């Protein structure tokens, strides 16, 4: 475990550590709701959204689009200053598809967020099928002077799974968007989920190998979980969806980390919906408790991020 990017206690390259190295201070992400929708809801790609999707499951209750983003930012910054002693911030446009609007509106929202003196950059959650050429040029322009991270929700590289969950895009669309955004000074993050019906651990691990071959800066991973009001919750109740076990999730994530190049930082390893709407699985763990489960399993194994990479991939990723 000699790579300087790997946090020695965590045994992987955490995004928090990456930001501290990059900016030289403690940086936190502040969530805002820009009032976006999704092409998989409004009919341009589909209706109803993904079978698991309910933004209440991961969005802070203080972020609502009727509140100006400046007020949302101030509330989030105050919280992180008090809780984590954060000095600077990234504004995270999180809910729904945050490039899915005319470029004039995107420019207004992004520039208003960047105008705050304590904001270092933006993190923008979106879909591979919703980044227009005009949005790419706007992001490229902003990235010349500020940190810009585009978070692409892939979720699975299996087109069959993408169809079954009503995702509304394909792996090829993801790959094409990565290519269009790469080489422009923009960090790229990929979102993945483990535990889809019919998915195996080996098929999930193929995603780590895919990421190894692409100019991806960071990843977010969480377990598939059902929340009230979604079709996945209905599938759980009728027995057609059976959640994976905690042990299976921890084991698969550790395998994934072992095959992930150290240059790729890890932003998230778990998703925890509020108890009031959580249906299954109900592991009753906080985010930091899940991180400890994963770190302790890596310690038990005596492994770390990238330790299972073939030599050819290590060389291609600059690990030598």
MILUM-439753 format. One line per field, with one value per residue (C-alpha): x, y, z; chain; residue in one letter; residue number from 1. Coordinates in Angstrom, 3 decimals, always signed. Each point is the difference from the previous one (the first is absolute). Layout:
x = [X_...] $
y = [Y_...] $
z = [Z_...] $
cadena = [A_...] $
residuo = [A_...] $
num = [NUM_...] $
// end
This chain:
x = [+0.000_+2.502_-2.113_-0.006_-3.655_-1.247_-1.016_+1.946_-2.776_-2.817_+2.021_-1.548_+0.111_-2.855_-1.484_+0.339_+3.729_+0.173_-1.664_+2.326_+3.021_-1.407_-1.042_+2.165_-2.918_-3.133_-2.649_-3.632_-2.720_-3.142_-3.186_-2.384_-3.212_+0.002_-3.585_+0.876_-2.025_+1.063_-0.457_-1.012_-2.955_-1.257_-0.473_+2.998_+1.694_-2.653_-2.449_-0.023_+3.764_+2.262_-1.806_+1.986_+0.013_-1.348_+2.113_-1.161_+2.257_+3.229_-0.750_+0.295_-3.419_+1.303_+0.585_-3.178_-0.181_-2.381_+2.860_+2.604_+3.228_+1.890_-2.083_+0.404_+3.764_+0.218_-1.934_+2.212_+3.219_-1.016_-0.698_+3.353_+1.960_-1.432_+0.087_+3.257_+1.779_-0.027_+1.703_-1.049_-2.801_-1.182_-3.601_-1.661_-2.941_-1.479_-3.722_-1.093_+1.926_+1.981_+1.017_-3.514_-1.001_+0.791_+3.631_-1.041_-1.638_+2.965_+2.385_-2.068_-0.182_+3.613_+1.419_-2.168_+1.379_+3.587_-0.416_+0.263_+3.541_+0.222_-1.063_+2.874_-2.036_-3.017_-1.041_-2.829_-2.084_-1.437_-0.766_+2.097_-2.847_-0.531_+3.210_-0.468_+2.858_-0.827_+0.247_+3.364_+1.328_-1.333_+1.604_+3.259_-0.014_-0.662_+2.673_+2.709_-0.058_-1.964_-0.308_-2.804_-1.064_-2.713_-1.627_-1.415_-2.566_+0.852_-1.290_+0.751_+2.022_-2.442_-2.517_-2.412_-0.023_-0.309_-3.102_-1.496_+0.324_-1.467_+3.230_-0.566_+3.586_+2.614_+3.633_+0.979_-1.586_+2.014_+3.227_-0.723_-0.632_+3.177_+1.902_-1.676_+0.829_+3.531_+3.085_-1.767_+1.289_-3.190_+0.059_-2.309_-1.781_-1.988_-2.938_-0.483_-2.497_+0.443_-2.804_-2.260_-2.157_+1.951_+3.328_+3.004_+3.071_+2.134_-2.171_+0.240_+3.788_+0.111_-0.945_+3.276_+1.873_-1.984_+0.815_+3.674_-0.057_-1.660_+1.036_-2.185_+1.159_-2.310_-2.820_-3.090_-1.368_-3.050_-2.214_-3.320_-2.657_-3.751_-1.802_-3.718_-1.925_+2.310_-0.569_+2.974_-1.851_-2.953_+2.336_+1.364_-3.466_-1.084_+3.209_+1.549_+2.831_+2.189_+2.694_+3.563_+1.403_+2.282_+2.820_-0.402_+0.032_+3.114_+1.798_-0.888_+1.027_+3.349_+0.549_-0.891_+2.465_+2.749_-0.492_-0.278_+3.093_+1.246_-0.299_-3.810_-1.269_-3.029_-2.762_-2.669_-0.313_-3.541_-3.456_-2.305_-3.612_-1.892_-1.607_-3.479_+0.111_+2.542_-1.412_+2.942_+2.705_-0.020_+3.583_-0.388_+3.507_+1.156_+2.384_+3.081_-0.962_-0.130_+3.411_+1.368_-1.520_+1.772_+3.294_+0.040_-0.620_+2.893_+2.203_-1.116_+0.900_+3.261_-0.978_-0.394_-1.217_+1.472_+1.836_-1.684_+0.641_+1.881_+3.463_-1.075_-2.806_+2.286_+2.433_-2.755_-1.341_+3.396_+0.183_+3.684] $
y = [+0.000_+2.574_+2.258_+3.511_+0.501_-2.773_+1.107_-2.366_-0.371_-0.373_-2.067_+1.901_+3.431_+1.916_+3.048_+2.066_-0.678_+0.800_+3.388_+0.837_-0.841_+1.998_+3.119_-0.100_+0.344_-1.798_+0.174_-1.126_-0.492_+2.080_-1.361_+2.287_-0.611_+1.925_-0.951_-2.470_-2.947_-3.138_-1.185_-3.370_+1.644_+2.683_-2.304_+0.938_-3.287_-1.657_+0.444_-1.071_+0.180_-2.866_-2.668_+0.865_+3.783_+2.315_+3.084_+0.101_-2.986_+1.972_+3.734_+2.173_+1.291_+3.585_-0.039_+0.917_+1.824_+2.729_+1.278_+2.038_-1.942_+2.738_-0.693_-3.754_+0.491_+2.145_-2.569_-2.834_+1.916_+0.916_-3.653_-1.219_+2.808_-1.019_-3.764_-0.483_+3.352_+0.199_+3.027_-0.140_-1.629_-1.633_+0.647_-3.280_+0.180_-3.339_-0.556_-1.486_+0.927_+3.188_+0.635_-0.575_+3.592_+2.748_+1.054_+3.539_-1.348_-2.250_+2.929_+2.143_-2.662_-1.121_+3.534_+1.066_-2.934_+0.801_+3.654_-0.796_+0.727_-3.297_-2.162_-1.683_-1.787_-2.069_-3.621_-0.641_-3.169_-1.022_-2.813_-1.129_+0.829_+3.561_+1.936_+2.192_+1.348_+3.464_-1.316_-1.604_+3.354_+1.818_-2.520_+0.226_+3.777_-0.154_-2.677_+2.318_+1.904_-2.125_-3.606_-1.751_-3.599_-1.615_-3.001_-2.426_-2.517_-3.251_-2.342_-3.148_-0.770_-2.780_+1.244_-2.738_+1.291_+3.597_-1.009_-1.969_+2.933_+2.443_+1.975_+1.426_+0.100_-2.492_-0.762_+1.370_+3.356_+0.100_-0.784_+2.656_+2.660_-0.889_+0.456_+3.374_+1.317_-1.366_+2.097_+3.245_+0.484_-1.485_-2.692_-2.911_-2.068_-3.163_-1.228_-3.758_-2.162_-3.614_-2.452_+0.135_-3.106_-2.451_+1.744_-2.051_+1.156_-0.787_+2.152_+2.842_-0.312_+0.512_+3.602_+0.469_-1.271_+2.352_+2.975_-0.997_+0.521_+3.425_+3.543_-0.203_+1.979_-1.409_-2.450_-0.187_-3.409_-0.976_-3.007_-0.354_+0.827_+0.432_+3.034_+0.504_+1.130_-1.590_-2.948_-1.728_+0.109_-1.663_-2.690_-0.599_-0.410_-2.435_-1.993_+0.734_+2.049_-1.527_+2.336_-1.197_-0.584_+2.411_-2.559_-0.349_+3.764_+0.533_-2.861_+1.228_+3.598_-1.161_-2.105_+3.083_+2.202_-2.567_+0.224_+3.810_+2.066_+2.173_+3.107_-0.314_+1.489_-1.394_+2.449_-2.333_-3.613_-0.108_+1.484_+0.326_+1.078_+1.664_-2.539_+1.370_-1.088_-2.845_-3.379_-2.362_-0.899_+1.373_-0.309_+2.891_+1.345_+3.588_+0.938_-0.013_-3.409_-1.465_+1.499_-1.736_-3.306_+0.307_+1.249_-2.784_-2.607_+1.381_-0.160_-3.563_-0.949_+1.945_+1.739_+3.545_+1.953_-1.270_-2.981_-2.434_+2.045_-1.811_+1.424_+1.225_+2.111_+1.306_+1.200_+1.588_+1.836_+1.333_-2.123_-0.774] $
z = [+0.000_-1.238_-2.225_+1.485_-0.960_+2.294_+3.485_+2.260_+2.558_-2.539_-2.489_-2.893_-1.624_+1.617_-1.707_+3.168_+0.013_-3.711_+0.556_+2.889_-2.169_-2.912_+1.894_+3.130_+2.442_+1.177_-2.723_+0.296_-2.592_+0.543_-1.580_-1.866_-1.924_-3.279_-0.863_-2.765_-1.245_-1.859_-3.614_+1.399_+1.716_-2.380_-2.984_-2.137_+0.950_+2.104_+2.824_+3.605_+0.444_+1.078_+2.006_+3.164_-0.289_+2.673_+0.635_+3.621_+0.613_-0.432_+0.019_+3.112_+1.036_-0.011_-3.766_-1.824_-3.290_+1.238_+2.171_-1.955_-0.418_+1.875_+3.115_-0.423_-0.293_+3.143_+2.036_-1.223_+0.570_+3.548_+0.742_-1.339_+1.640_+3.365_-0.464_-1.895_+0.315_-3.804_-1.503_-3.643_-1.943_-3.207_-0.948_-0.903_-2.393_+0.981_-0.527_-3.311_-3.192_+0.465_-3.609_-1.315_-0.794_-2.511_+0.251_+1.008_+3.138_+0.743_-0.362_+2.371_+2.724_-0.259_-0.029_+2.950_+1.982_-0.987_+0.974_+3.716_+1.265_+1.913_-2.956_-1.835_-2.632_-0.950_-0.003_-2.451_+0.065_-3.361_-2.441_-2.980_-2.393_+1.249_-0.638_-3.068_-2.092_+1.361_+3.570_-0.786_-1.245_+3.079_+2.344_-1.937_+0.349_+3.751_+0.514_-1.331_+3.297_+2.473_+1.110_-1.888_+0.603_-2.121_+1.689_-2.560_+1.213_-1.760_+2.766_-2.019_-3.124_-0.893_-2.579_+1.022_+3.571_-1.198_-1.936_+2.887_+2.406_-2.542_-0.036_-3.484_-1.279_-1.156_+0.783_-3.424_+0.876_+3.210_-1.860_-2.629_+2.645_+1.891_-3.275_-0.676_+3.490_+0.331_-0.694_+0.969_+3.544_+1.455_+2.702_-0.798_+2.638_-0.723_+2.132_+0.394_+1.896_+1.114_+0.654_-3.056_-0.579_-2.131_+0.627_+1.117_+1.845_-3.036_-2.269_+2.531_+0.068_-3.755_+0.757_+1.892_-3.052_-2.227_+2.245_-0.163_-3.766_+0.090_+1.093_+3.123_+3.046_+2.692_+0.678_+2.164_+0.972_+1.997_+0.546_-1.774_+2.555_-0.160_+1.371_+0.406_-3.048_-2.582_-2.288_+1.634_+3.320_-1.720_-1.378_+3.507_+1.412_-2.717_+0.370_-3.410_+1.530_+2.695_+1.388_+0.285_+3.480_+1.824_-0.155_-3.769_-0.485_+2.122_-1.737_-3.489_+0.749_+1.376_-3.139_-2.069_+1.901_-0.470_-3.784_-0.146_-0.933_+2.902_-2.212_+0.263_+3.256_+1.807_+0.839_+1.399_+1.132_+1.363_-0.324_+2.985_-0.495_+2.862_+2.343_-0.721_-3.644_+0.099_-1.019_-0.631_+0.693_+3.511_+1.158_+2.446_-0.619_-0.289_-2.806_+2.221_+1.427_-3.495_-0.754_+3.123_-1.138_-3.343_+1.442_+2.590_-2.706_-2.072_+3.103_+0.697_-3.565_+0.085_-3.252_-1.344_-3.017_-3.241_+1.484_-2.425_-3.122_-2.760_-0.672_-3.449_+1.508_+2.747_-2.642_-2.104_+3.057_+1.033_+3.149_-0.656] $
cadena = [A_A_A_A_A_A_A_A_A_A_A_A_A_A_A_A_A_A_A_A_A_A_A_A_A_A_A_A_A_A_A_A_A_A_A_A_A_A_A_A_A_A_A_A_A_A_A_A_A_A_A_A_A_A_A_A_A_A_A_A_A_A_A_A_A_A_A_A_A_A_A_A_A_A_A_A_A_A_A_A_A_A_A_A_A_A_A_A_A_A_A_A_A_A_A_A_A_A_A_A_A_A_A_A_A_A_A_A_A_A_A_A_A_A_A_A_A_A_A_A_A_A_A_A_A_A_A_A_A_A_A_A_A_A_A_A_A_A_A_A_A_A_A_A_A_A_A_A_A_A_A_A_A_A_A_A_A_A_A_A_A_A_A_A_A_A_A_A_A_A_A_A_A_A_A_A_A_A_A_A_A_A_A_A_A_A_A_A_A_A_A_A_A_A_A_A_A_A_A_A_A_A_A_A_A_A_A_A_A_A_A_A_A_A_A_A_A_A_A_A_A_A_A_A_A_A_A_A_A_A_A_A_A_A_A_A_A_A_A_A_A_A_A_A_A_A_A_A_A_A_A_A_A_A_A_A_A_A_A_A_A_A_A_A_A_A_A_A_A_A_A_A_A_A_A_A_A_A_A_A_A_A_A_A_A_A_A_A_A_A_A_A_A_A_A_A_A_A_A_A_A_A_A_A_A_A_A_A_A_A_A_A_A_A_A_A_A_A_A_A] $
residuo = [X_X_X_X_X_X_X_X_X_X_X_X_X_X_X_X_X_X_X_X_X_X_X_X_X_X_X_X_X_X_X_X_X_X_X_X_X_X_X_X_X_X_X_X_X_X_X_X_X_X_X_X_X_X_X_X_X_X_X_X_X_X_X_X_X_X_X_X_X_X_X_X_X_X_X_X_X_X_X_X_X_X_X_X_X_X_X_X_X_X_X_X_X_X_X_X_X_X_X_X_X_X_X_X_X_X_X_X_X_X_X_X_X_X_X_X_X_X_X_X_X_X_X_X_X_X_X_X_X_X_X_X_X_X_X_X_X_X_X_X_X_X_X_X_X_X_X_X_X_X_X_X_X_X_X_X_X_X_X_X_X_X_X_X_X_X_X_X_X_X_X_X_X_X_X_X_X_X_X_X_X_X_X_X_X_X_X_X_X_X_X_X_X_X_X_X_X_X_X_X_X_X_X_X_X_X_X_X_X_X_X_X_X_X_X_X_X_X_X_X_X_X_X_X_X_X_X_X_X_X_X_X_X_X_X_X_X_X_X_X_X_X_X_X_X_X_X_X_X_X_X_X_X_X_X_X_X_X_X_X_X_X_X_X_X_X_X_X_X_X_X_X_X_X_X_X_X_X_X_X_X_X_X_X_X_X_X_X_X_X_X_X_X_X_X_X_X_X_X_X_X_X_X_X_X_X_X_X_X_X_X_X_X_X_X_X_X_X_X_X] $
num = [1_2_3_4_5_6_7_8_9_10_11_12_13_14_15_16_17_18_19_20_21_22_23_24_25_26_27_28_29_30_31_32_33_34_35_36_37_38_39_40_41_42_43_44_45_46_47_48_49_50_51_52_53_54_55_56_57_58_59_60_61_62_63_64_65_66_67_68_69_70_71_72_73_74_75_76_77_78_79_80_81_82_83_84_85_86_87_88_89_90_91_92_93_94_95_96_97_98_99_100_101_102_103_104_105_106_107_108_109_110_111_112_113_114_115_116_117_118_119_120_121_122_123_124_125_126_127_128_129_130_131_132_133_134_135_136_137_138_139_140_141_142_143_144_145_146_147_148_149_150_151_152_153_154_155_156_157_158_159_160_161_162_163_164_165_166_167_168_169_170_171_172_173_174_175_176_177_178_179_180_181_182_183_184_185_186_187_188_189_190_191_192_193_194_195_196_197_198_199_200_201_202_203_204_205_206_207_208_209_210_211_212_213_214_215_216_217_218_219_220_221_222_223_224_225_226_227_228_229_230_231_232_233_234_235_236_237_238_239_240_241_242_243_244_245_246_247_248_249_250_251_252_253_254_255_256_257_258_259_260_261_262_263_264_265_266_267_268_269_270_271_272_273_274_275_276_277_278_279_280_281_282_283_284_285_286_287_288_289_290_291_292_293_294_295_296_297_298_299_300_301_302_303_304_305_306_307_308_309_310_311_312_313_314_315_316_317_318_319_320] $
// end
